[in-house]
């Protein structure tokens, strides 16, 4: 199908413009991948396959028409259908900001192509994860999922952009269930990156899952978390979740434009401690949310959203950039060829400071060291959040002491940003993830250890 689209691109764009479109673009996508799921010792699903298709967008009298297809018949009628859908929407107010024409094709070559690895070897990896975890006394179940994909994209616009890329991603996720003395606990581990099968040599999913099982068993015997306002140290994963969920979503310009962000109209204002610099960067090597070109054909770039406490930028697509009078910065992403691009994050991180973990903790008389997350909720309009830590420990007189369970961290996003009074010198991406916003896309998040004073722990006030 790719060669057919390539040979007809000019005609499709010409027909769409001749029908009255002010602008149009075609995005082609091909995904070759494998998926495996194993529960305990039972292989439940094996899904090798290929997905291929394209989407045509047209801006007509201020309204978008969108039509996706995966065969030549759909390709042939795409110009007619996309204008029909735009007309049905009626006259709108959509506009797009100007961008430079991009002529570029990028290939991020993996060291080991996933398709060159036999299916049996992928199965053996997942089987070993489950086997080793189930050997632990107190572990009653584990479900592991393996996924790899080779993604190829091409974006062509009526303005002359012809851009594309090819890359690979892979991940292994395990959900572990531990039980002891009538108590049951779930624990999740993930290993993943942008790259080929070599990513599982860089970080071993078996070792990660075994450590996760050991952590789950420790938590089962832990004491209940104290409640109230106190100082909290957040690890790389929890820092990343805060950066993505509580802060990152409030910088997505579609939420800003629609009045659903606490950061609306605050560019140039101090919104955080001067110790906080927060970026969204799709160019981080091997980042799970990395990509070289966004789904509107704009070259990916690092975006400094907060710099030394000051709100500097939003994550933008071309439409929100036009409405806010800003410059597009490559923030448009779509789940697949069948979806329109939305304003989305990539790899969202708080940058590192100059303190070691020991220095962050040493002058704390009493507090909590919280690691990872078991989920939570965010309200971007009010600017509030609540997360449950996956693992935690009590801090007493500058020392990490006993393990804790049922630790939650909540508060107002801007207040919490201002209460960060220590930033570690050890930034890194945390576990890979997938962000849902009507569509699922791979993302990364992370940062250093950070210290938050006067945080609300355990739901207490």
DRENVOTI-737444 format. One record per residue (C-alpha): residue number from 1; residue in three letters; chain; z, x, y. Coordinates in nm, 4 decimals. Example, Ala and Ser with C-alpha at 12.3 -4.5 7.8 and 13.67 -1.06 7.14 Angstrom:
   rolo   kemar   roke          w          u          v
      1     ALA      A     0.7800     1.2300    -0.4500
      2     SER      A     0.7140     1.3670    -0.1060
This chain:
   rolo   kemar   roke          w          u          v
      1     UNK      A     0.0000     0.0000     0.0000
      2     UNK      A     0.0741     0.2888     0.2350
      3     UNK      A    -0.2867     0.4090     0.2398
      4     UNK      A    -0.4078     0.0551     0.3082
      5     UNK      A    -0.1700     0.0123     0.6034
      6     UNK      A    -0.2671     0.3560     0.7327
      7     UNK      A    -0.6363     0.2624     0.7332
      8     UNK      A    -0.5763    -0.0740     0.9058
      9     UNK      A    -0.3061     0.0128     1.1609
     10     UNK      A    -0.5396     0.0281     1.4586
     11     UNK      A    -0.7047    -0.3033     1.3699
     12     UNK      A    -0.3718    -0.4825     1.3203
     13     UNK      A    -0.2375    -0.3597     1.6535
     14     UNK      A    -0.5650    -0.4469     1.8319
     15     UNK      A    -0.5690    -0.8002     1.6859
     16     UNK      A    -0.2037    -0.8560     1.7794
     17     UNK      A    -0.2595    -0.7399     2.1369
     18     UNK      A    -0.5806    -0.9442     2.1650
     19     UNK      A    -0.3799    -1.2534     2.0699
     20     UNK      A    -0.1636    -1.2032     2.3771
     21     UNK      A     0.1177    -0.9715     2.2676
     22     UNK      A     0.2594    -0.7470     2.5365
     23     UNK      A     0.3768    -0.4971     2.2774
     24     UNK      A     0.3789    -0.4606     1.8987
     25     UNK      A     0.4803    -0.2120     1.6315
     26     UNK      A     0.4413    -0.1705     1.2562
     27     UNK      A     0.7103    -0.0101     1.0394
     28     UNK      A     0.6331     0.0823     0.6792
     29     UNK      A     0.9047     0.1763     0.4311
     30     UNK      A     0.9101     0.2931     0.0694
     31     UNK      A     1.2300     0.3495    -0.1283
     32     UNK      A     1.2344     0.5087    -0.4727
     33     UNK      A     1.5784     0.5068    -0.6306
     34     UNK      A     1.8194     0.4627    -0.9165
     35     UNK      A     2.1373     0.2615    -0.9467
     36     UNK      A     2.3995     0.2736    -1.2237
     37     UNK      A     2.7230     0.0785    -1.2657
     38     UNK      A     2.9848     0.1492    -1.5298
     39     UNK      A     3.3119    -0.0367    -1.5847
     40     UNK      A     3.5654     0.1617    -1.7896
     41     UNK      A     3.3558     0.2759    -2.0885
     42     UNK      A     3.0876     0.0089    -2.0588
     43     UNK      A     2.7535     0.0684    -1.8878
     44     UNK      A     2.6931    -0.2592    -1.7054
     45     UNK      A     2.3783    -0.2010    -1.5054
     46     UNK      A     2.0882     0.0418    -1.4759
     47     UNK      A     1.8394    -0.0225    -1.1966
     48     UNK      A     1.5611     0.2301    -1.1492
     49     UNK      A     1.2913     0.1018    -0.9209
     50     UNK      A     1.0818     0.1084    -0.6082
     51     UNK      A     1.0777    -0.1085    -0.2982
     52     UNK      A     0.7810    -0.0979    -0.0614
     53     UNK      A     0.6684    -0.3061     0.2322
     54     UNK      A     0.6189    -0.3288     0.6055
     55     UNK      A     0.7122    -0.5342     0.9092
     56     UNK      A     0.5107    -0.6211     1.2199
     57     UNK      A     0.6924    -0.7024     1.5452
     58     UNK      A     0.5275    -0.8467     1.8548
     59     UNK      A     0.6675    -0.9208     2.2004
     60     UNK      A     0.4886    -1.2283     2.3341
     61     UNK      A     0.5847    -1.3985     2.6634
     62     UNK      A     0.9335    -1.2514     2.6407
     63     UNK      A     0.9993    -1.3574     2.2792
     64     UNK      A     0.9857    -1.1610     1.9573
     65     UNK      A     0.7698    -1.2553     1.6624
     66     UNK      A     0.8563    -1.0790     1.3380
     67     UNK      A     0.6708    -1.0885     1.0066
     68     UNK      A     0.7417    -0.8759     0.6985
     69     UNK      A     0.5173    -0.8362     0.3953
     70     UNK      A     0.4800    -0.6322     0.0762
     71     UNK      A     0.1211    -0.6953    -0.0309
     72     UNK      A    -0.2296    -0.6809     0.1113
     73     UNK      A    -0.2483    -1.0580     0.1567
     74     UNK      A     0.0524    -1.0467     0.3867
     75     UNK      A    -0.0944    -0.7503     0.5694
     76     UNK      A    -0.4139    -0.9416     0.6372
     77     UNK      A    -0.2442    -1.2370     0.8016
     78     UNK      A     0.0321    -1.0428     0.9779
     79     UNK      A    -0.1192    -1.0545     1.3327
     80     UNK      A    -0.1693    -1.4315     1.3139
     81     UNK      A     0.1780    -1.4994     1.1719
     82     UNK      A     0.3686    -1.2757     1.4124
     83     UNK      A     0.2140    -1.4456     1.7168
     84     UNK      A     0.2772    -1.7884     1.5626
     85     UNK      A     0.6466    -1.7081     1.5210
     86     UNK      A     0.6724    -1.5725     1.8756
     87     UNK      A     0.5102    -1.8870     2.0183
     88     UNK      A     0.7469    -2.1059     1.8171
     89     UNK      A     1.0402    -1.9282     1.9806
     90     UNK      A     0.9147    -2.0290     2.3250
     91     UNK      A     0.9185    -1.8173     2.6393
     92     UNK      A     1.2088    -1.5722     2.6452
     93     UNK      A     1.3607    -1.2978     2.8553
     94     UNK      A     1.3200    -1.0014     2.6216
     95     UNK      A     1.1898    -0.6804     2.7777
     96     UNK      A     1.1817    -0.3233     2.6499
     97     UNK      A     1.2448     0.0035     2.8292
     98     UNK      A     0.9721     0.2639     2.8537
     99     UNK      A     0.9833     0.5613     2.6165
    100     UNK      A     0.7795     0.8731     2.5609
    101     UNK      A     0.5068     0.8488     2.2985
    102     UNK      A     0.6159     1.0328     1.9845
    103     UNK      A     0.3717     1.2003     1.7443
    104     UNK      A     0.5879     1.3472     1.4728
    105     UNK      A     0.6492     1.3443     1.0986
    106     UNK      A     0.9710     1.4946     0.9616
    107     UNK      A     1.0501     1.5821     0.6019
    108     UNK      A     1.4084     1.6682     0.5065
    109     UNK      A     1.3466     1.8334     0.1719
    110     UNK      A     1.6270     1.8133    -0.0849
    111     UNK      A     1.7129     2.1133    -0.2972
    112     UNK      A     1.6978     1.8952    -0.6089
    113     UNK      A     1.4847     1.5810    -0.5998
    114     UNK      A     1.6790     1.2881    -0.7476
    115     UNK      A     1.3698     1.1671    -0.9345
    116     UNK      A     1.3510     1.5028    -1.1150
    117     UNK      A     1.6941     1.4462    -1.2742
    118     UNK      A     1.6814     1.2574    -1.6076
    119     UNK      A     1.8480     0.9184    -1.6102
    120     UNK      A     2.0709     1.0444    -1.8935
    121     UNK      A     2.2172     1.3136    -1.6667
    122     UNK      A     2.2994     1.0597    -1.3963
    123     UNK      A     2.4640     0.8396    -1.6584
    124     UNK      A     2.6592     1.1373    -1.7912
    125     UNK      A     2.7989     1.2020    -1.4448
    126     UNK      A     2.9293     0.8468    -1.4086
    127     UNK      A     3.0554     0.8465    -1.7685
    128     UNK      A     3.2549     1.1642    -1.7068
    129     UNK      A     3.4102     1.0173    -1.3913
    130     UNK      A     3.5364     0.7137    -1.5797
    131     UNK      A     3.6451     0.9099    -1.8861
    132     UNK      A     3.8574     1.1571    -1.6895
    133     UNK      A     4.0211     0.8874    -1.4770
    134     UNK      A     4.1002     0.6630    -1.7745
    135     UNK      A     4.2848     0.9547    -1.9387
    136     UNK      A     4.5580     0.9166    -1.6762
    137     UNK      A     4.8594     0.7209    -1.7967
    138     UNK      A     4.8972     0.4174    -1.5720
    139     UNK      A     4.5263     0.3768    -1.4902
    140     UNK      A     4.4107     0.0439    -1.6328
    141     UNK      A     4.0571     0.0239    -1.5014
    142     UNK      A     3.7772     0.1928    -1.3124
    143     UNK      A     3.4344     0.0797    -1.1981
    144     UNK      A     3.1974     0.3523    -1.0811
    145     UNK      A     2.8619     0.3097    -0.9120
    146     UNK      A     2.5927     0.5777    -0.8804
    147     UNK      A     2.3039     0.5448    -0.6361
    148     UNK      A     2.0228     0.7705    -0.5173
    149     UNK      A     1.7151     0.7020    -0.3082
    150     UNK      A     1.4134     0.8766    -0.1615
    151     UNK      A     1.3147     0.7016     0.1612
    152     UNK      A     0.9811     0.7261     0.3373
    153     UNK      A     0.9133     0.5592     0.6731
    154     UNK      A     0.6320     0.5382     0.9263
    155     UNK      A     0.6453     0.3659     1.2654
    156     UNK      A     0.3331     0.3013     1.4750
    157     UNK      A     0.3439     0.1275     1.8140
    158     UNK      A     0.0862    -0.0240     2.0477
    159     UNK      A     0.1874     0.2417     2.3030
    160     UNK      A     0.0598     0.5230     2.0811
    161     UNK      A     0.3677     0.6398     1.8898
    162     UNK      A     0.2934     0.7546     1.5350
    163     UNK      A     0.6142     0.8794     1.3778
    164     UNK      A     0.7675     0.9015     1.0346
    165     UNK      A     1.0057     1.0780     0.8044
    166     UNK      A     1.1128     1.1328     0.4471
    167     UNK      A     1.4655     1.2002     0.3209
    168     UNK      A     1.6974     1.1474     0.0245
    169     UNK      A     2.0479     1.0002    -0.0022
    170     UNK      A     2.2942     0.9687    -0.2844
    171     UNK      A     2.6496     0.8587    -0.3496
    172     UNK      A     2.9030     0.7871    -0.6226
    173     UNK      A     3.1778     0.5332    -0.5590
    174     UNK      A     3.4740     0.4601    -0.7857
    175     UNK      A     3.7204     0.1716    -0.7647
    176     UNK      A     4.0334     0.2614    -0.9579
    177     UNK      A     4.3052     0.0207    -1.0690
    178     UNK      A     4.6552     0.1531    -1.1412
    179     UNK      A     4.9488    -0.0429    -1.2859
    180     UNK      A     5.3121     0.0488    -1.3312
    181     UNK      A     5.6352    -0.1538    -1.3567
    182     UNK      A     5.4507    -0.4756    -1.2855
    183     UNK      A     5.2842    -0.3446    -0.9693
    184     UNK      A     4.9046    -0.3197    -0.9429
    185     UNK      A     4.7161    -0.1053    -0.6931
    186     UNK      A     4.3503    -0.0463    -0.6152
    187     UNK      A     4.2198     0.2874    -0.4867
    188     UNK      A     3.8653     0.3825    -0.3816
    189     UNK      A     3.6896     0.7180    -0.3779
    190     UNK      A     3.3428     0.8017    -0.2501
    191     UNK      A     3.1210     1.1086    -0.2554
    192     UNK      A     2.7854     1.1002    -0.0788
    193     UNK      A     2.5488     1.2637     0.1672
    194     UNK      A     2.1930     1.2816     0.2888
    195     UNK      A     2.0302     1.5162     0.0411
    196     UNK      A     1.9216     1.5434    -0.3208
    197     UNK      A     2.1162     1.5616    -0.6450
    198     UNK      A     2.2690     1.8888    -0.5241
    199     UNK      A     2.5187     1.6904    -0.3146
    200     UNK      A     2.7224     1.6297    -0.6315
    201     UNK      A     2.7616     2.0047    -0.6752
    202     UNK      A     2.8832     2.0414    -0.3163
    203     UNK      A     3.1538     1.7784    -0.3771
    204     UNK      A     3.2396     1.6802    -0.7338
    205     UNK      A     3.2736     1.3014    -0.7871
    206     UNK      A     3.4789     1.3651    -1.1022
    207     UNK      A     3.7366     1.5778    -0.9212
    208     UNK      A     3.7479     1.3329    -0.6291
    209     UNK      A     3.8099     1.0367    -0.8604
    210     UNK      A     4.0779     1.2185    -1.0610
    211     UNK      A     4.2644     1.3058    -0.7405
    212     UNK      A     4.2272     0.9439    -0.6326
    213     UNK      A     4.3828     0.8248    -0.9579
    214     UNK      A     4.6736     1.0659    -0.9101
    215     UNK      A     4.7220     0.9408    -0.5551
    216     UNK      A     4.7211     0.5785    -0.6751
    217     UNK      A     4.9962     0.6537    -0.9265
    218     UNK      A     5.2060     0.8218    -0.6569
    219     UNK      A     5.1658     0.5199    -0.4279
    220     UNK      A     5.2870     0.2858    -0.7022
    221     UNK      A     5.6233     0.4617    -0.6922
    222     UNK      A     5.6366     0.4978    -0.3151
    223     UNK      A     5.8790     0.3331    -0.0761
    224     UNK      A     5.7724     0.0475     0.1521
    225     UNK      A     5.6583     0.1647     0.4934
    226     UNK      A     5.8914     0.1416     0.7909
    227     UNK      A     5.7818    -0.0967     1.0641
    228     UNK      A     5.7801    -0.0641     1.4379
    229     UNK      A     5.6364     0.1521     1.7122
    230     UNK      A     5.6272     0.5182     1.6225
    231     UNK      A     5.4103     0.8289     1.6256
    232     UNK      A     5.1318     0.8391     1.3672
    233     UNK      A     4.9174     1.1246     1.2424
    234     UNK      A     4.5778     0.9993     1.1190
    235     UNK      A     4.3729     1.2100     0.8774
    236     UNK      A     3.9961     1.2701     0.8972
    237     UNK      A     3.9094     0.9469     0.7144
    238     UNK      A     4.1401     0.7196     0.9134
    239     UNK      A     4.0368     0.8874     1.2388
    240     UNK      A     3.6766     0.8192     1.1404
    241     UNK      A     3.7420     0.4560     1.0580
    242     UNK      A     3.9122     0.4112     1.3949
    243     UNK      A     3.6218     0.5886     1.5684
    244     UNK      A     3.3651     0.3681     1.3945
    245     UNK      A     3.5302     0.0289     1.3663
    246     UNK      A     3.7612     0.0070     1.6676
    247     UNK      A     3.5633     0.2154     1.9176
    248     UNK      A     3.2069     0.2570     1.7936
    249     UNK      A     3.1298    -0.1129     1.7642
    250     UNK      A     3.2445    -0.1707     2.1226
    251     UNK      A     2.9797     0.0810     2.2376
    252     UNK      A     2.6933    -0.0988     2.0626
    253     UNK      A     2.4848    -0.2262     2.3515
    254     UNK      A     2.3860    -0.5594     2.1969
    255     UNK      A     2.7557    -0.6524     2.1941
    256     UNK      A     2.7901    -0.5205     2.5492
    257     UNK      A     2.4939    -0.7290     2.6727
    258     UNK      A     2.6226    -1.0448     2.5030
    259     UNK      A     2.9712    -1.0054     2.6524
    260     UNK      A     3.1340    -0.9290     2.3174
    261     UNK      A     3.2650    -0.5817     2.3972
    262     UNK      A     3.5837    -0.4759     2.5730
    263     UNK      A     3.3792    -0.1854     2.7155
    264     UNK      A     3.1319    -0.4066     2.9021
    265     UNK      A     3.0742    -0.2768     3.2569
    266     UNK      A     3.3001     0.0264     3.2142
    267     UNK      A     3.0551     0.3163     3.2207
    268     UNK      A     3.2077     0.6011     3.4192
    269     UNK      A     3.5637     0.4721     3.3757
    270     UNK      A     3.8518     0.6483     3.2034
    271     UNK      A     3.9057     0.4584     2.8771
    272     UNK      A     4.0881     0.7183     2.6668
    273     UNK      A     4.3069     1.0260     2.6773
    274     UNK      A     4.1310     1.3284     2.8263
    275     UNK      A     4.1702     1.4860     2.4818
    276     UNK      A     3.9197     1.2381     2.3363
    277     UNK      A     3.5481     1.3077     2.3112
    278     UNK      A     3.3647     1.0692     2.0805
    279     UNK      A     3.0034     1.1073     1.9698
    280     UNK      A     2.7492     0.9246     1.7569
    281     UNK      A     2.5198     1.1823     1.6016
    282     UNK      A     2.2379     1.1054     1.3544
    283     UNK      A     2.1329     1.4719     1.3502
    284     UNK      A     2.4385     1.6069     1.1633
    285     UNK      A     2.3064     1.7971     0.8595
    286     UNK      A     2.3720     1.6004     0.5383
    287     UNK      A     2.5600     1.3244     0.7229
    288     UNK      A     2.5415     0.9993     0.5278
    289     UNK      A     2.4287     0.8179     0.8420
    290     UNK      A     2.1792     1.0850     0.9499
    291     UNK      A     1.8108     1.0222     1.0219
    292     UNK      A     1.5464     1.2022     1.2320
    293     UNK      A     1.3706     0.9001     1.3912
    294     UNK      A     1.5061     0.5531     1.4567
    295     UNK      A     1.3347     0.2285     1.3560
    296     UNK      A     1.1651     0.1870     1.6928
    297     UNK      A     0.9986     0.5287     1.6665
    298     UNK      A     1.2403     0.7141     1.8963
    299     UNK      A     1.3551     1.0626     1.8020
    300     UNK      A     1.7186     1.0662     1.6905
    301     UNK      A     1.9639     1.2309     1.9270
    302     UNK      A     2.3316     1.3027     1.9646
    303     UNK      A     2.4998     1.0501     2.1929
    304     UNK      A     2.8219     1.1382     2.3749
    305     UNK      A     2.9863     0.7988     2.4122
    306     UNK      A     3.3239     0.9132     2.5491
    307     UNK      A     3.3620     1.2559     2.7098
    308     UNK      A     3.7128     1.3815     2.7870
    309     UNK      A     3.8324     1.0240     2.8115
    310     UNK      A     3.5457     0.8902     3.0260
    311     UNK      A     3.2985     0.6304     2.8912
    312     UNK      A     2.9582     0.7964     2.9299
    313     UNK      A     2.7070     0.5948     2.7270
    314     UNK      A     2.6372     0.3070     2.4912
    315     UNK      A     2.4347     0.3041     2.1692
    316     UNK      A     2.1025     0.1501     2.2721
    317     UNK      A     1.7772     0.0102     2.1458
    318     UNK      A     1.4831    -0.0408     2.3815
    319     UNK      A     1.5702    -0.3995     2.4724
    320     UNK      A     1.9366    -0.3416     2.5564
    321     UNK      A     1.8438    -0.0247     2.7458
    322     UNK      A     1.6086    -0.2291     2.9645
    323     UNK      A     1.8708    -0.4974     3.0290
    324     UNK      A     2.1363    -0.2401     3.1214
    325     UNK      A     1.9040    -0.0126     3.3197
    326     UNK      A     1.9685     0.2799     3.0849
    327     UNK      A     1.7543     0.5214     2.8858
    328     UNK      A     1.6934     0.4364     2.5166
    329     UNK      A     1.8736     0.6823     2.2881
    330     UNK      A     1.7470     0.6100     1.9378
    331     UNK      A     2.0108     0.3607     1.8219
    332     UNK      A     1.7892     0.1039     1.6462
    333     UNK      A     1.8256     0.0750     1.2668
    334     UNK      A     1.7176    -0.1753     1.0036
    335     UNK      A     1.8454    -0.2267     0.6496
    336     UNK      A     1.4944    -0.2373     0.5035
    337     UNK      A     1.1316    -0.3074     0.5865
    338     UNK      A     1.2145    -0.6809     0.5697
    339     UNK      A     1.4656    -0.6603     0.8560
    340     UNK      A     1.4283    -0.6264     1.2312
    341     UNK      A     1.6047    -0.3245     1.3856
    342     UNK      A     1.9476    -0.3778     1.5400
    343     UNK      A     2.1692    -0.1549     1.7548
    344     UNK      A     2.3655     0.0467     1.4985
    345     UNK      A     2.5831     0.3559     1.4649
    346     UNK      A     2.4920     0.6637     1.2587
    347     UNK      A     2.7655     0.9307     1.2214
    348     UNK      A     3.0501     0.8475     1.4598
    349     UNK      A     3.3147     1.1133     1.5192
    350     UNK      A     3.5959     1.2189     1.7456
    351     UNK      A     3.5438     1.5864     1.8272
    352     UNK      A     3.7992     1.8525     1.7438
    353     UNK      A     4.0755     1.9902     1.9643
    354     UNK      A     4.2880     2.3034     1.9386
    355     UNK      A     4.5925     2.2098     1.7283
    356     UNK      A     4.6523     2.2695     1.3581
    357     UNK      A     4.7984     1.9936     1.1423
    358     UNK      A     5.1267     2.1856     1.1342
    359     UNK      A     5.1351     2.1971     1.5153
    360     UNK      A     5.0659     1.8246     1.5377
    361     UNK      A     5.3594     1.7508     1.3102
    362     UNK      A     5.6163     2.0167     1.4018
    363     UNK      A     5.7666     1.8434     1.7056
    364     UNK      A     5.7720     1.4943     1.5498
    365     UNK      A     6.1234     1.3739     1.4790
    366     UNK      A     6.0115     1.0617     1.2918
    367     UNK      A     5.6743     0.9072     1.2131
    368     UNK      A     5.4009     0.8465     0.9589
    369     UNK      A     5.1128     1.0534     0.8234
    370     UNK      A     4.8400     0.7976     0.7318
    371     UNK      A     4.5327     0.8811     0.5227
    372     UNK      A     4.2171     0.6829     0.4547
    373     UNK      A     4.1781     0.3075     0.4732
    374     UNK      A     4.1913     0.0069     0.2440
    375     UNK      A     4.0110    -0.2110     0.4953
    376     UNK      A     4.1050    -0.4066     0.8030
    377     UNK      A     3.9673    -0.6080     1.0905
    378     UNK      A     3.8472    -0.5534     1.4461
    379     UNK      A     3.8005    -0.7809     1.7462
    380     UNK      A     3.5532    -0.6133     1.9837
    381     UNK      A     3.5988    -0.8810     2.2513
    382     UNK      A     3.9775    -0.8467     2.2791
    383     UNK      A     3.9647    -0.4812     2.1837
    384     UNK      A     4.2134    -0.5050     1.8993
    385     UNK      A     4.2251    -0.3668     1.5442
    386     UNK      A     4.4296    -0.3625     1.2250
    387     UNK      A     4.3789    -0.1163     0.9377
    388     UNK      A     4.5668    -0.0648     0.6127
    389     UNK      A     4.6012     0.3016     0.5168
    390     UNK      A     4.5079     0.3980     0.1632
    391     UNK      A     4.7813     0.6603     0.1375
    392     UNK      A     5.0718     0.7609     0.3645
    393     UNK      A     5.3816     0.9783     0.3930
    394     UNK      A     5.6934     0.9758     0.6069
    395     UNK      A     5.7379     1.2524     0.8639
    396     UNK      A     6.0965     1.3563     0.9360
    397     UNK      A     6.2025     1.6386     1.1678
    398     UNK      A     5.8628     1.8059     1.1617
    399     UNK      A     5.8154     1.7845     0.7844
    400     UNK      A     5.6038     1.5603     0.5575
    401     UNK      A     5.8537     1.4061     0.3155
    402     UNK      A     5.8317     1.0987     0.0912
    403     UNK      A     5.5217     0.8898     0.0023
    404     UNK      A     5.4933     0.5410     0.1517
    405     UNK      A     5.3085     0.2258     0.0539
    406     UNK      A     5.1856    -0.0836     0.2394
    407     UNK      A     5.1234     0.1109     0.5593
    408     UNK      A     4.9272    -0.0675     0.8290
    409     UNK      A     4.8215     0.0522     1.1731
    410     UNK      A     4.7374    -0.1975     1.4444
    411     UNK      A     4.7060    -0.2212     1.8184
    412     UNK      A     4.4750    -0.2515     2.1181
    413     UNK      A     4.1818    -0.0120     2.1087
    414     UNK      A     4.2003     0.1138     2.4672
    415     UNK      A     4.5783     0.1523     2.4594
    416     UNK      A     4.5513     0.3502     2.1365
    417     UNK      A     4.2786     0.5733     2.2805
    418     UNK      A     4.5031     0.6522     2.5760
    419     UNK      A     4.7984     0.7209     2.3447
    420     UNK      A     4.6226     1.0017     2.1561
    421     UNK      A     4.8282     1.3041     2.2622
    422     UNK      A     4.7201     1.5587     2.0043
    423     UNK      A     4.3797     1.6419     1.8507
    424     UNK      A     4.3392     1.8719     1.5538
    425     UNK      A     4.1095     2.1705     1.5211
    426     UNK      A     3.9731     2.0556     1.1827
    427     UNK      A     3.7002     1.7948     1.2456
    428     UNK      A     3.4786     1.6854     0.9575
    429     UNK      A     3.3024     1.3794     0.8299
    430     UNK      A     3.5141     1.1588     0.6059
    431     UNK      A     3.3946     0.9585     0.3083
    432     UNK      A     3.0454     0.8050     0.3344
    433     UNK      A     3.0224     0.4350     0.4010
    434     UNK      A     2.8058     0.1316     0.4623
    435     UNK      A     2.8340    -0.0757     0.7791
    436     UNK      A     2.7673    -0.4482     0.7672
    437     UNK      A     2.6466    -0.6226     1.0819
    438     UNK      A     2.4265    -0.8847     0.9270
    439     UNK      A     2.2505    -0.5894     0.7641
    440     UNK      A     2.3909    -0.2983     0.5620
    441     UNK      A     2.3087     0.0584     0.6662
    442     UNK      A     2.4558     0.3926     0.5527
    443     UNK      A     2.6931     0.5494     0.8040
    444     UNK      A     2.9244     0.8452     0.8383
    445     UNK      A     3.2432     0.8725     1.0377
    446     UNK      A     3.5187     1.1230     1.0793
    447     UNK      A     3.6941     1.3611     1.3101
    448     UNK      A     4.0011     1.5851     1.3061
    449     UNK      A     4.3632     1.4926     1.2452
    450     UNK      A     4.4830     1.3077     1.5551
    451     UNK      A     4.8321     1.2175     1.6783
    452     UNK      A     4.8890     0.8718     1.8273
    453     UNK      A     5.2170     0.7987     2.0041
    454     UNK      A     5.3723     0.4531     2.0219
    455     UNK      A     5.1471     0.3135     1.7477
    456     UNK      A     5.2325    -0.0148     1.5746
    457     UNK      A     5.3055     0.0592     1.2082
    458     UNK      A     5.3637    -0.1896     0.9290
    459     UNK      A     5.2947    -0.4884     1.1460
    460     UNK      A     5.6221    -0.4444     1.3377
    461     UNK      A     5.6466    -0.4468     1.7137
